[in-house]
């Protein structure tokens, strides 16, 4: 339609510039073939999708569409010829009527080319849609795979923690400290309930993470008593910051196992959170003998290894995991992640705060 109007407009303008009055009915009749292509376009689109090109049968597809292109061009030409002759029989003398072969030589090749233009545009559009859908599907599959991997890593921490806590309860019972064992079981039940409530969550607020960590530490206090001293330094403004679920518990567990357990004197555990520009920094320090590289830790350091992998899955290069010496003795494990405000329901889309 637009192409027809454009041709008529150009022709009428040229006629007017030559000093003649444009004959709009005659111009419309001369270009009625382009209007027929409004319906012809849908025919070509149908044929393009009904008989798509296939790599293994490319030559066959080309030959088929050459034949179809000739057929469609001839069909439109016949319809145009019929319309022209009908209109001309009422408006013009017989001597100026359009002949079929004259119209064939004048328009057929153009119609055949138009068929291939529409065919190419249709295939290009369909290919774009297919690629976009394939990319979307790939992205969805990658997201599901990453979520499954993260969930697997998180679930590995729970049996690891339960195994250690189970041994602590048995140790108390062997010492006939049943009251302490019962208190530990009660806190363990509360911690498990809190953990199960967030089974499918990969993030939560720092406050929730600290609540879970405090439950875990209360369990350990039943075991270590005065041998475990705890210091927690967190600015109140950071309590709404977004952190991965169960990010602190394996760090604290590692500090107790490889720090407090390794010394005779009272163990000191320091947990700290602070902000440095766009980074949220989390630190867990102990005053033990120090810890070697993770590569020498084997299964004893599975919590730290899983934490490192989870951070890489969640943040890519936008994170830091550092094992540093704590002066005068001990180890500091420090995590730096982008500072974001936790939003319930869509933590992964929470925007970074500018402070």
Buried (B, 14 or more C-beta within 10 A) or exposed (E): EEEBEEBBEEBBEEBEEEEEEBEEEBBBBBBBBBBBBEEBBEBBBEBBEEBEBEEEEEEEBEEBBEEBBBEBBBBBBBBBBEBBBEBBEEEBEEEEEBEEEEBBEEBBEEBBEBBBEBBEBBBEEBEEEEEEEEEEEEEEEEEEEEBEEBEEBBEBBBEBBEEBBEEBBEEBBEEEBEEBBBBBBEBBEBBBEEBEEBEEBBBBBBBBBBBBBBBBBBBBBBBBEEBBBBEEEBEEEBBBBBBBBBBBBBBBBBBBBBBBEBBEEEBBBBBBBEBEEBBBBBBBBBBBEBBEEBEEBEEEBBBBBBBBBBBEBBBEEEBEBEBEEBEEBBBBBBBBBBBBEBBEEEBEEBEEBEE
